[in-house]
C-alpha cells in the first residue's frame, strides 16, 4: 500500500473516530446534563491513553503542545444556547 493511500485511510479513520466520539459526547451531555463532569472525564481518559502509549518525554511534549495550541480549540457549543458546532 502506498504512503498516500495509507494517509487517506488514516485520515478517514481519524474523522470517523472523531465523529463517533462527538456523537457519544453529545449523548452523555444530554443524559447527564453536566458539561464539566463530561469534559473532565474525556480529558482524563485521553491523557491516560497518552500516558500509556508515549514515553515520559513525548508525554510532556504532548502536554506542552496542548497548552500552546489552546487558543486554536473551537468551543463545542455555539454561544450560551448550546448549539452544536
PDB file of N, CA, C and O in Angstrom, chain B, residues numbered from 101:
ATOM      1  N   UNK B 101       0.851  -1.181   0.000  1.00  0.00           N
ATOM      2  CA  UNK B 101       0.000   0.000   0.000  1.00  0.00           C
ATOM      3  C   UNK B 101       0.895   1.242   0.000  1.00  0.00           C
ATOM      4  O   UNK B 101       1.890   1.303   0.722  1.00  0.00           O
ATOM      5  N   UNK B 102       0.533   2.207  -0.803  1.00  0.00           N
ATOM      6  CA  UNK B 102       1.337   3.421  -0.911  1.00  0.00           C
ATOM      7  C   UNK B 102       1.156   4.304   0.325  1.00  0.00           C
ATOM      8  O   UNK B 102       0.168   4.189   1.051  1.00  0.00           O
ATOM      9  N   UNK B 103       2.123   5.177   0.542  1.00  0.00           N
ATOM     10  CA  UNK B 103       2.048   6.096   1.668  1.00  0.00           C
ATOM     11  C   UNK B 103       0.825   6.994   1.555  1.00  0.00           C
ATOM     12  O   UNK B 103       0.142   7.260   2.544  1.00  0.00           O
ATOM     13  N   UNK B 104       0.554   7.461   0.331  1.00  0.00           N
ATOM     14  CA  UNK B 104      -0.595   8.346   0.126  1.00  0.00           C
ATOM     15  C   UNK B 104      -1.892   7.633   0.490  1.00  0.00           C
ATOM     16  O   UNK B 104      -2.758   8.216   1.142  1.00  0.00           O
ATOM     17  N   UNK B 105      -2.031   6.384   0.076  1.00  0.00           N
ATOM     18  CA  UNK B 105      -3.238   5.621   0.381  1.00  0.00           C
ATOM     19  C   UNK B 105      -3.352   5.375   1.889  1.00  0.00           C
ATOM     20  O   UNK B 105      -4.447   5.435   2.449  1.00  0.00           O
ATOM     21  N   UNK B 106      -2.229   5.100   2.539  1.00  0.00           N
ATOM     22  CA  UNK B 106      -2.229   4.907   3.989  1.00  0.00           C
ATOM     23  C   UNK B 106      -2.641   6.198   4.698  1.00  0.00           C
ATOM     24  O   UNK B 106      -3.392   6.162   5.672  1.00  0.00           O
ATOM     25  N   UNK B 107      -2.146   7.344   4.205  1.00  0.00           N
ATOM     26  CA  UNK B 107      -2.506   8.635   4.798  1.00  0.00           C
ATOM     27  C   UNK B 107      -4.005   8.903   4.653  1.00  0.00           C
ATOM     28  O   UNK B 107      -4.637   9.413   5.578  1.00  0.00           O
ATOM     29  N   UNK B 108      -4.569   8.562   3.503  1.00  0.00           N
ATOM     30  CA  UNK B 108      -6.001   8.751   3.274  1.00  0.00           C
ATOM     31  C   UNK B 108      -6.799   7.860   4.210  1.00  0.00           C
ATOM     32  O   UNK B 108      -7.778   8.308   4.806  1.00  0.00           O
ATOM     33  N   UNK B 109      -6.394   6.606   4.349  1.00  0.00           N
ATOM     34  CA  UNK B 109      -7.088   5.678   5.250  1.00  0.00           C
ATOM     35  C   UNK B 109      -7.006   6.148   6.699  1.00  0.00           C
ATOM     36  O   UNK B 109      -7.987   6.079   7.438  1.00  0.00           O
ATOM     37  N   UNK B 110      -5.835   6.623   7.097  1.00  0.00           N
ATOM     38  CA  UNK B 110      -5.652   7.108   8.467  1.00  0.00           C
ATOM     39  C   UNK B 110      -6.505   8.356   8.719  1.00  0.00           C
ATOM     40  O   UNK B 110      -7.101   8.495   9.787  1.00  0.00           O
ATOM     41  N   UNK B 111      -6.563   9.256   7.744  1.00  0.00           N
ATOM     42  CA  UNK B 111      -7.391  10.461   7.876  1.00  0.00           C
ATOM     43  C   UNK B 111      -8.869  10.082   7.966  1.00  0.00           C
ATOM     44  O   UNK B 111      -9.613  10.640   8.772  1.00  0.00           O
ATOM     45  N   UNK B 112      -9.283   9.134   7.136  1.00  0.00           N
ATOM     46  CA  UNK B 112     -10.669   8.670   7.173  1.00  0.00           C
ATOM     47  C   UNK B 112     -10.995   8.063   8.534  1.00  0.00           C
ATOM     48  O   UNK B 112     -12.060   8.320   9.094  1.00  0.00           O
ATOM     49  N   UNK B 113     -10.084   7.264   9.058  1.00  0.00           N
ATOM     50  CA  UNK B 113     -10.282   6.657  10.369  1.00  0.00           C
ATOM     51  C   UNK B 113     -10.353   7.737  11.454  1.00  0.00           C
ATOM     52  O   UNK B 113     -11.187   7.653  12.356  1.00  0.00           O
ATOM     53  N   UNK B 114      -9.493   8.741  11.373  1.00  0.00           N
ATOM     54  CA  UNK B 114      -9.495   9.832  12.337  1.00  0.00           C
ATOM     55  C   UNK B 114     -10.838  10.556  12.331  1.00  0.00           C
ATOM     56  O   UNK B 114     -11.410  10.817  13.390  1.00  0.00           O
ATOM     57  N   UNK B 115     -11.339  10.878  11.144  1.00  0.00           N
ATOM     58  CA  UNK B 115     -12.620  11.576  11.042  1.00  0.00           C
ATOM     59  C   UNK B 115     -13.770  10.721  11.577  1.00  0.00           C
ATOM     60  O   UNK B 115     -14.691  11.238  12.210  1.00  0.00           O
ATOM     61  N   UNK B 116     -13.713   9.428  11.325  1.00  0.00           N
ATOM     62  CA  UNK B 116     -14.739   8.515  11.833  1.00  0.00           C
ATOM     63  C   UNK B 116     -14.706   8.452  13.353  1.00  0.00           C
ATOM     64  O   UNK B 116     -15.747   8.548  14.003  1.00  0.00           O
ATOM     65  N   UNK B 117     -13.527   8.295  13.917  1.00  0.00           N
ATOM     66  CA  UNK B 117     -13.374   8.246  15.377  1.00  0.00           C
ATOM     67  C   UNK B 117     -13.828   9.563  15.993  1.00  0.00           C
ATOM     68  O   UNK B 117     -14.537   9.571  16.999  1.00  0.00           O
ATOM     69  N   UNK B 118     -13.422  10.663  15.395  1.00  0.00           N
ATOM     70  CA  UNK B 118     -13.802  11.982  15.907  1.00  0.00           C
ATOM     71  C   UNK B 118     -15.320  12.127  15.940  1.00  0.00           C
ATOM     72  O   UNK B 118     -15.877  12.597  16.933  1.00  0.00           O
ATOM     73  N   UNK B 119     -15.992  11.725  14.862  1.00  0.00           N
ATOM     74  CA  UNK B 119     -17.446  11.858  14.796  1.00  0.00           C
ATOM     75  C   UNK B 119     -18.140  10.921  15.787  1.00  0.00           C
ATOM     76  O   UNK B 119     -19.113  11.312  16.432  1.00  0.00           O
ATOM     77  N   UNK B 120     -17.648   9.693  15.908  1.00  0.00           N
ATOM     78  CA  UNK B 120     -18.239   8.750  16.867  1.00  0.00           C
ATOM     79  C   UNK B 120     -18.113   9.282  18.293  1.00  0.00           C
ATOM     80  O   UNK B 120     -19.057   9.201  19.080  1.00  0.00           O
ATOM     81  N   UNK B 121     -16.943   9.826  18.619  1.00  0.00           N
ATOM     82  CA  UNK B 121     -16.740  10.353  19.963  1.00  0.00           C
ATOM     83  C   UNK B 121     -17.574  11.612  20.187  1.00  0.00           C
ATOM     84  O   UNK B 121     -18.105  11.812  21.279  1.00  0.00           O
ATOM     85  N   UNK B 122     -17.695  12.459  19.173  1.00  0.00           N
ATOM     86  CA  UNK B 122     -18.545  13.653  19.290  1.00  0.00           C
ATOM     87  C   UNK B 122     -19.994  13.247  19.519  1.00  0.00           C
ATOM     88  O   UNK B 122     -20.678  13.844  20.350  1.00  0.00           O
ATOM     89  N   UNK B 123     -20.470  12.241  18.795  1.00  0.00           N
ATOM     90  CA  UNK B 123     -21.843  11.756  18.975  1.00  0.00           C
ATOM     91  C   UNK B 123     -22.047  11.211  20.390  1.00  0.00           C
ATOM     92  O   UNK B 123     -23.063  11.489  21.027  1.00  0.00           O
ATOM     93  N   UNK B 124     -21.085  10.443  20.872  1.00  0.00           N
ATOM     94  CA  UNK B 124     -21.176   9.890  22.230  1.00  0.00           C
ATOM     95  C   UNK B 124     -21.134  11.004  23.269  1.00  0.00           C
ATOM     96  O   UNK B 124     -21.837  10.942  24.277  1.00  0.00           O
ATOM     97  N   UNK B 125     -20.317  12.017  23.026  1.00  0.00           N
ATOM     98  CA  UNK B 125     -20.227  13.154  23.940  1.00  0.00           C
ATOM     99  C   UNK B 125     -21.566  13.873  24.029  1.00  0.00           C
ATOM    100  O   UNK B 125     -22.030  14.196  25.123  1.00  0.00           O
ATOM    101  N   UNK B 126     -22.182  14.121  22.890  1.00  0.00           N
ATOM    102  CA  UNK B 126     -23.497  14.773  22.880  1.00  0.00           C
ATOM    103  C   UNK B 126     -24.503  13.929  23.652  1.00  0.00           C
ATOM    104  O   UNK B 126     -25.279  14.446  24.455  1.00  0.00           O
ATOM    105  N   UNK B 127     -24.480  12.630  23.400  1.00  0.00           N
ATOM    106  CA  UNK B 127     -25.378  11.710  24.111  1.00  0.00           C
ATOM    107  C   UNK B 127     -25.195  11.826  25.627  1.00  0.00           C
ATOM    108  O   UNK B 127     -26.173  11.903  26.371  1.00  0.00           O
ATOM    109  N   UNK B 128     -23.943  11.837  26.075  1.00  0.00           N
ATOM    110  CA  UNK B 128     -23.678  11.924  27.517  1.00  0.00           C
ATOM    111  C   UNK B 128     -24.065  13.289  28.080  1.00  0.00           C
ATOM    112  O   UNK B 128     -24.583  13.381  29.193  1.00  0.00           O
ATOM    113  N   UNK B 129     -23.811  14.356  27.306  1.00  0.00           N
ATOM    114  CA  UNK B 129     -24.207  15.693  27.764  1.00  0.00           C
ATOM    115  C   UNK B 129     -25.718  15.775  27.959  1.00  0.00           C
ATOM    116  O   UNK B 129     -26.191  16.359  28.933  1.00  0.00           O
ATOM    117  N   UNK B 130     -26.465  15.195  27.039  1.00  0.00           N
ATOM    118  CA  UNK B 130     -27.920  15.197  27.159  1.00  0.00           C
ATOM    119  C   UNK B 130     -28.380  14.313  28.313  1.00  0.00           C
ATOM    120  O   UNK B 130     -29.328  14.657  29.020  1.00  0.00           O
ATOM    121  N   UNK B 131     -27.720  13.186  28.505  1.00  0.00           N
ATOM    122  CA  UNK B 131     -28.102  12.238  29.552  1.00  0.00           C
ATOM    123  C   UNK B 131     -27.779  12.757  30.950  1.00  0.00           C
ATOM    124  O   UNK B 131     -28.613  12.675  31.852  1.00  0.00           O
ATOM    125  N   UNK B 132     -26.579  13.288  31.134  1.00  0.00           N
ATOM    126  CA  UNK B 132     -26.117  13.677  32.476  1.00  0.00           C
ATOM    127  C   UNK B 132     -26.244  15.166  32.765  1.00  0.00           C
ATOM    128  O   UNK B 132     -26.226  15.575  33.926  1.00  0.00           O
ATOM    129  N   UNK B 133     -26.372  15.982  31.721  1.00  0.00           N
ATOM    130  CA  UNK B 133     -26.558  17.430  31.883  1.00  0.00           C
ATOM    131  C   UNK B 133     -25.517  18.058  32.818  1.00  0.00           C
ATOM    132  O   UNK B 133     -25.846  18.871  33.682  1.00  0.00           O
ATOM    133  N   UNK B 134     -24.258  17.662  32.623  1.00  0.00           N
ATOM    134  CA  UNK B 134     -23.170  18.201  33.447  1.00  0.00           C
ATOM    135  C   UNK B 134     -21.930  18.353  32.575  1.00  0.00           C
ATOM    136  O   UNK B 134     -21.107  17.443  32.484  1.00  0.00           O
ATOM    137  N   UNK B 135     -21.805  19.520  31.932  1.00  0.00           N
ATOM    138  CA  UNK B 135     -20.721  19.773  30.981  1.00  0.00           C
ATOM    139  C   UNK B 135     -19.341  19.541  31.592  1.00  0.00           C
ATOM    140  O   UNK B 135     -18.487  18.903  30.977  1.00  0.00           O
ATOM    141  N   UNK B 136     -19.125  20.055  32.794  1.00  0.00           N
ATOM    142  CA  UNK B 136     -17.811  19.947  33.436  1.00  0.00           C
ATOM    143  C   UNK B 136     -17.451  18.501  33.742  1.00  0.00           C
ATOM    144  O   UNK B 136     -16.303  18.096  33.554  1.00  0.00           O
ATOM    145  N   UNK B 137     -18.403  17.728  34.203  1.00  0.00           N
ATOM    146  CA  UNK B 137     -18.152  16.329  34.523  1.00  0.00           C
ATOM    147  C   UNK B 137     -17.779  15.545  33.268  1.00  0.00           C
ATOM    148  O   UNK B 137     -16.845  14.744  33.286  1.00  0.00           O
ATOM    149  N   UNK B 138     -18.496  15.773  32.198  1.00  0.00           N
ATOM    150  CA  UNK B 138     -18.208  15.078  30.944  1.00  0.00           C
ATOM    151  C   UNK B 138     -16.845  15.507  30.399  1.00  0.00           C
ATOM    152  O   UNK B 138     -16.031  14.661  30.030  1.00  0.00           O
ATOM    153  N   UNK B 139     -16.596  16.811  30.347  1.00  0.00           N
ATOM    154  CA  UNK B 139     -15.333  17.317  29.800  1.00  0.00           C
ATOM    155  C   UNK B 139     -14.131  16.807  30.596  1.00  0.00           C
ATOM    156  O   UNK B 139     -13.140  16.368  30.013  1.00  0.00           O
ATOM    157  N   UNK B 140     -14.217  16.866  31.915  1.00  0.00           N
ATOM    158  CA  UNK B 140     -13.079  16.429  32.732  1.00  0.00           C
ATOM    159  C   UNK B 140     -12.819  14.938  32.570  1.00  0.00           C
ATOM    160  O   UNK B 140     -11.669  14.501  32.591  1.00  0.00           O
ATOM    161  N   UNK B 141     -13.874  14.162  32.411  1.00  0.00           N
ATOM    162  CA  UNK B 141     -13.709  12.720  32.219  1.00  0.00           C
ATOM    163  C   UNK B 141     -13.074  12.422  30.868  1.00  0.00           C
ATOM    164  O   UNK B 141     -12.192  11.568  30.775  1.00  0.00           O
ATOM    165  N   UNK B 142     -13.508  13.114  29.822  1.00  0.00           N
ATOM    166  CA  UNK B 142     -12.917  12.910  28.499  1.00  0.00           C
ATOM    167  C   UNK B 142     -11.439  13.298  28.479  1.00  0.00           C
ATOM    168  O   UNK B 142     -10.616  12.575  27.916  1.00  0.00           O
ATOM    169  N   UNK B 143     -11.101  14.425  29.086  1.00  0.00           N
ATOM    170  CA  UNK B 143      -9.699  14.857  29.140  1.00  0.00           C
ATOM    171  C   UNK B 143      -8.860  13.838  29.921  1.00  0.00           C
ATOM    172  O   UNK B 143      -7.765  13.472  29.494  1.00  0.00           O
ATOM    173  N   UNK B 144      -9.378  13.388  31.059  1.00  0.00           N
ATOM    174  CA  UNK B 144      -8.646  12.414  31.878  1.00  0.00           C
ATOM    175  C   UNK B 144      -8.405  11.122  31.106  1.00  0.00           C
ATOM    176  O   UNK B 144      -7.311  10.559  31.163  1.00  0.00           O
ATOM    177  N   UNK B 145      -9.418  10.649  30.386  1.00  0.00           N
ATOM    178  CA  UNK B 145      -9.257   9.413  29.616  1.00  0.00           C
ATOM    179  C   UNK B 145      -8.236   9.590  28.497  1.00  0.00           C
ATOM    180  O   UNK B 145      -7.408   8.709  28.268  1.00  0.00           O
ATOM    181  N   UNK B 146      -8.292  10.722  27.801  1.00  0.00           N
ATOM    182  CA  UNK B 146      -7.327  10.995  26.739  1.00  0.00           C
ATOM    183  C   UNK B 146      -5.901  11.054  27.262  1.00  0.00           C
ATOM    184  O   UNK B 146      -4.982  10.503  26.655  1.00  0.00           O
ATOM    185  N   UNK B 147      -5.724  11.726  28.392  1.00  0.00           N
ATOM    186  CA  UNK B 147      -4.385  11.820  28.982  1.00  0.00           C
ATOM    187  C   UNK B 147      -3.878  10.448  29.425  1.00  0.00           C
ATOM    188  O   UNK B 147      -2.684  10.164  29.328  1.00  0.00           O
ATOM    189  N   UNK B 148      -4.779   9.605  29.906  1.00  0.00           N
ATOM    190  CA  UNK B 148      -4.378   8.244  30.298  1.00  0.00           C
ATOM    191  C   UNK B 148      -3.900   7.447  29.089  1.00  0.00           C
ATOM    192  O   UNK B 148      -2.941   6.681  29.189  1.00  0.00           O
ATOM    193  N   UNK B 149      -4.563   7.625  27.949  1.00  0.00           N
ATOM    194  CA  UNK B 149      -4.132   6.934  26.732  1.00  0.00           C
ATOM    195  C   UNK B 149      -2.731   7.422  26.349  1.00  0.00           C
ATOM    196  O   UNK B 149      -1.844   6.615  26.072  1.00  0.00           O
ATOM    197  N   UNK B 150      -2.537   8.751  26.336  1.00  0.00           N
ATOM    198  CA  UNK B 150      -1.207   9.287  26.030  1.00  0.00           C
ATOM    199  C   UNK B 150      -0.166   8.773  27.009  1.00  0.00           C
ATOM    200  O   UNK B 150       0.916   8.363  26.588  1.00  0.00           O
ATOM    201  N   UNK B 151      -0.459   8.783  28.290  1.00  0.00           N
ATOM    202  CA  UNK B 151       0.499   8.350  29.324  1.00  0.00           C
ATOM    203  C   UNK B 151       0.855   6.874  29.149  1.00  0.00           C
ATOM    204  O   UNK B 151       1.968   6.451  29.461  1.00  0.00           O
ATOM    205  N   UNK B 152      -0.110   6.097  28.646  1.00  0.00           N
ATOM    206  CA  UNK B 152       0.109   4.662  28.461  1.00  0.00           C
ATOM    207  C   UNK B 152       0.893   4.330  27.196  1.00  0.00           C
ATOM    208  O   UNK B 152       1.491   3.257  27.106  1.00  0.00           O
ATOM    209  N   UNK B 153       0.898   5.236  26.216  1.00  0.00           N
ATOM    210  CA  UNK B 153       1.500   4.907  24.928  1.00  0.00           C
ATOM    211  C   UNK B 153       2.732   5.731  24.566  1.00  0.00           C
ATOM    212  O   UNK B 153       3.477   5.363  23.658  1.00  0.00           O
ATOM    213  N   UNK B 154       2.949   6.829  25.261  1.00  0.00           N
ATOM    214  CA  UNK B 154       4.093   7.695  24.963  1.00  0.00           C
ATOM    215  C   UNK B 154       5.171   7.562  26.027  1.00  0.00           C
ATOM    216  O   UNK B 154       4.891   7.182  27.164  1.00  0.00           O
ATOM    217  N   UNK B 155       6.393   7.874  25.653  1.00  0.00           N
ATOM    218  CA  UNK B 155       7.465   7.962  26.647  1.00  0.00           C
ATOM    219  C   UNK B 155       7.203   9.177  27.530  1.00  0.00           C
ATOM    220  O   UNK B 155       6.363  10.014  27.198  1.00  0.00           O
ATOM    221  N   UNK B 156       7.905   9.281  28.637  1.00  0.00           N
ATOM    222  CA  UNK B 156       7.729  10.446  29.517  1.00  0.00           C
ATOM    223  C   UNK B 156       8.011  11.747  28.768  1.00  0.00           C
ATOM    224  O   UNK B 156       7.289  12.730  28.931  1.00  0.00           O
ATOM    225  N   UNK B 157       9.048  11.749  27.958  1.00  0.00           N
ATOM    226  CA  UNK B 157       9.408  12.947  27.186  1.00  0.00           C
ATOM    227  C   UNK B 157       8.319  13.286  26.171  1.00  0.00           C
ATOM    228  O   UNK B 157       7.928  14.445  26.035  1.00  0.00           O
ATOM    229  N   UNK B 158       7.837  12.279  25.466  1.00  0.00           N
ATOM    230  CA  UNK B 158       6.765  12.508  24.484  1.00  0.00           C
ATOM    231  C   UNK B 158       5.483  12.993  25.163  1.00  0.00           C
ATOM    232  O   UNK B 158       4.777  13.849  24.632  1.00  0.00           O
ATOM    233  N   UNK B 159       5.190  12.443  26.333  1.00  0.00           N
ATOM    234  CA  UNK B 159       4.000  12.856  27.082  1.00  0.00           C
ATOM    235  C   UNK B 159       4.106  14.327  27.482  1.00  0.00           C
ATOM    236  O   UNK B 159       3.149  15.087  27.332  1.00  0.00           O
ATOM    237  N   UNK B 160       5.264  14.722  27.988  1.00  0.00           N
ATOM    238  CA  UNK B 160       5.469  16.128  28.365  1.00  0.00           C
ATOM    239  C   UNK B 160       5.367  17.040  27.146  1.00  0.00           C
ATOM    240  O   UNK B 160       4.789  18.124  27.226  1.00  0.00           O
ATOM    241  N   UNK B 161       5.929  16.602  26.015  1.00  0.00           N
ATOM    242  CA  UNK B 161       5.826  17.382  24.779  1.00  0.00           C
ATOM    243  C   UNK B 161       4.368  17.514  24.337  1.00  0.00           C
ATOM    244  O   UNK B 161       3.961  18.576  23.866  1.00  0.00           O
ATOM    245  N   UNK B 162       3.582  16.452  24.483  1.00  0.00           N
ATOM    246  CA  UNK B 162       2.172  16.488  24.107  1.00  0.00           C
ATOM    247  C   UNK B 162       1.422  17.496  24.972  1.00  0.00           C
ATOM    248  O   UNK B 162       0.603  18.262  24.465  1.00  0.00           O
ATOM    249  N   UNK B 163       1.696  17.497  26.270  1.00  0.00           N
ATOM    250  CA  UNK B 163       1.045  18.453  27.171  1.00  0.00           C
ATOM    251  C   UNK B 163       1.414  19.890  26.804  1.00  0.00           C
ATOM    252  O   UNK B 163       0.562  20.778  26.835  1.00  0.00           O
ATOM    253  N   UNK B 164       2.674  20.119  26.459  1.00  0.00           N
ATOM    254  CA  UNK B 164       3.097  21.454  26.031  1.00  0.00           C
ATOM    255  C   UNK B 164       2.363  21.868  24.762  1.00  0.00           C
ATOM    256  O   UNK B 164       1.936  23.015  24.631  1.00  0.00           O
ATOM    257  N   UNK B 165       2.218  20.934  23.833  1.00  0.00           N
ATOM    258  CA  UNK B 165       1.505  21.221  22.584  1.00  0.00           C
ATOM    259  C   UNK B 165       0.049  21.580  22.864  1.00  0.00           C
ATOM    260  O   UNK B 165      -0.485  22.518  22.272  1.00  0.00           O
ATOM    261  N   UNK B 166      -0.584  20.848  23.750  1.00  0.00           N
ATOM    262  CA  UNK B 166      -1.980  21.119  24.100  1.00  0.00           C
ATOM    263  C   UNK B 166      -2.109  22.528  24.684  1.00  0.00           C
ATOM    264  O   UNK B 166      -3.001  23.280  24.292  1.00  0.00           O
ATOM    265  N   UNK B 167      -1.238  22.883  25.603  1.00  0.00           N
ATOM    266  CA  UNK B 167      -1.286  24.213  26.223  1.00  0.00           C
ATOM    267  C   UNK B 167      -0.981  25.293  25.193  1.00  0.00           C
ATOM    268  O   UNK B 167      -1.671  26.312  25.145  1.00  0.00           O
ATOM    269  N   UNK B 168       0.031  25.087  24.376  1.00  0.00           N
ATOM    270  CA  UNK B 168       0.422  26.094  23.385  1.00  0.00           C
ATOM    271  C   UNK B 168      -0.636  26.307  22.304  1.00  0.00           C
ATOM    272  O   UNK B 168      -0.752  27.400  21.751  1.00  0.00           O
ATOM    273  N   UNK B 169      -1.400  25.271  22.008  1.00  0.00           N
ATOM    274  CA  UNK B 169      -2.420  25.370  20.959  1.00  0.00           C
ATOM    275  C   UNK B 169      -3.820  25.615  21.508  1.00  0.00           C
ATOM    276  O   UNK B 169      -4.799  25.504  20.769  1.00  0.00           O
ATOM    277  N   UNK B 170      -3.930  25.943  22.782  1.00  0.00           N
ATOM    278  CA  UNK B 170      -5.241  26.104  23.431  1.00  0.00           C
ATOM    279  C   UNK B 170      -6.129  27.118  22.722  1.00  0.00           C
ATOM    280  O   UNK B 170      -7.343  26.931  22.655  1.00  0.00           O
ATOM    281  N   UNK B 171      -5.543  28.188  22.194  1.00  0.00           N
ATOM    282  CA  UNK B 171      -6.351  29.225  21.541  1.00  0.00           C
ATOM    283  C   UNK B 171      -6.941  28.742  20.222  1.00  0.00           C
ATOM    284  O   UNK B 171      -7.858  29.374  19.698  1.00  0.00           O
ATOM    285  N   UNK B 172      -6.440  27.641  19.673  1.00  0.00           N
ATOM    286  CA  UNK B 172      -6.953  27.098  18.414  1.00  0.00           C
ATOM    287  C   UNK B 172      -8.187  26.209  18.615  1.00  0.00           C
ATOM    288  O   UNK B 172      -8.863  25.852  17.650  1.00  0.00           O
ATOM    289  N   UNK B 173      -8.470  25.860  19.855  1.00  0.00           N
ATOM    290  CA  UNK B 173      -9.585  24.951  20.143  1.00  0.00           C
ATOM    291  C   UNK B 173     -10.904  25.688  19.990  1.00  0.00           C
ATOM    292  O   UNK B 173     -11.114  26.748  20.579  1.00  0.00           O
ATOM    293  N   UNK B 174     -11.789  25.107  19.189  1.00  0.00           N
ATOM    294  CA  UNK B 174     -13.112  25.695  18.986  1.00  0.00           C
ATOM    295  C   UNK B 174     -14.061  25.177  20.059  1.00  0.00           C
ATOM    296  O   UNK B 174     -13.953  24.020  20.467  1.00  0.00           O
ATOM    297  N   UNK B 175     -14.983  26.005  20.519  1.00  0.00           N
ATOM    298  CA  UNK B 175     -15.957  25.535  21.503  1.00  0.00           C
ATOM    299  C   UNK B 175     -16.864  24.468  20.899  1.00  0.00           C
ATOM    300  O   UNK B 175     -17.132  24.484  19.698  1.00  0.00           O
ATOM    301  N   UNK B 176     -17.325  23.560  21.716  1.00  0.00           N
ATOM    302  CA  UNK B 176     -18.223  22.511  21.278  1.00  0.00           C
ATOM    303  C   UNK B 176     -19.593  23.084  20.955  1.00  0.00           C
ATOM    304  O   UNK B 176     -20.282  22.617  20.047  1.00  0.00           O
ATOM    305  N   UNK B 177     -19.972  24.098  21.709  1.00  0.00           N
ATOM    306  CA  UNK B 177     -21.271  24.724  21.533  1.00  0.00           C
ATOM    307  C   UNK B 177     -21.101  26.155  21.037  1.00  0.00           C
ATOM    308  O   UNK B 177     -20.098  26.809  21.323  1.00  0.00           O
ATOM    309  N   UNK B 178     -22.083  26.627  20.297  1.00  0.00           N
ATOM    310  CA  UNK B 178     -22.083  27.979  19.758  1.00  0.00           C
ATOM    311  C   UNK B 178     -22.880  28.880  20.694  1.00  0.00           C
ATOM    312  O   UNK B 178     -24.110  28.859  20.672  1.00  0.00           O
ATOM    313  N   UNK B 179     -22.196  29.669  21.513  1.00  0.00           N
ATOM    314  CA  UNK B 179     -22.872  30.592  22.421  1.00  0.00           C
ATOM    315  C   UNK B 179     -23.486  29.888  23.617  1.00  0.00           C
ATOM    316  O   UNK B 179     -23.169  28.734  23.908  1.00  0.00           O
ATOM    317  N   UNK B 180     -24.364  30.593  24.302  1.00  0.00           N
ATOM    318  CA  UNK B 180     -24.950  30.088  25.535  1.00  0.00           C
ATOM    319  C   UNK B 180     -26.107  29.127  25.304  1.00  0.00           C
ATOM    320  O   UNK B 180     -26.556  28.456  26.233  1.00  0.00           O
ATOM    321  N   UNK B 181     -26.596  29.059  24.056  1.00  0.00           N
ATOM    322  CA  UNK B 181     -27.754  28.205  23.769  1.00  0.00           C
ATOM    323  C   UNK B 181     -27.353  26.761  23.476  1.00  0.00           C
ATOM    324  O   UNK B 181     -28.215  25.929  23.192  1.00  0.00           O
ATOM    325  N   UNK B 182     -26.100  26.461  23.538  1.00  0.00           N
ATOM    326  CA  UNK B 182     -25.574  25.119  23.320  1.00  0.00           C
ATOM    327  C   UNK B 182     -25.995  24.536  21.979  1.00  0.00           C
ATOM    328  O   UNK B 182     -26.487  23.411  21.903  1.00  0.00           O
ATOM    329  N   UNK B 183     -25.795  25.317  20.926  1.00  0.00           N
ATOM    330  CA  UNK B 183     -25.990  24.821  19.568  1.00  0.00           C
ATOM    331  C   UNK B 183     -24.690  24.153  19.155  1.00  0.00           C
ATOM    332  O   UNK B 183     -23.635  24.786  19.199  1.00  0.00           O
ATOM    333  N   UNK B 184     -24.741  22.909  18.762  1.00  0.00           N
ATOM    334  CA  UNK B 184     -23.553  22.148  18.430  1.00  0.00           C
ATOM    335  C   UNK B 184     -22.850  22.739  17.224  1.00  0.00           C
ATOM    336  O   UNK B 184     -23.475  23.008  16.198  1.00  0.00           O
ATOM    337  N   UNK B 185     -21.514  22.943  17.356  1.00  0.00           N
ATOM    338  CA  UNK B 185     -20.677  23.399  16.229  1.00  0.00           C
ATOM    339  C   UNK B 185     -20.278  22.227  15.378  1.00  0.00           C
ATOM    340  O   UNK B 185     -19.575  22.399  14.383  1.00  0.00           O
TER     341      UNK B 185
END
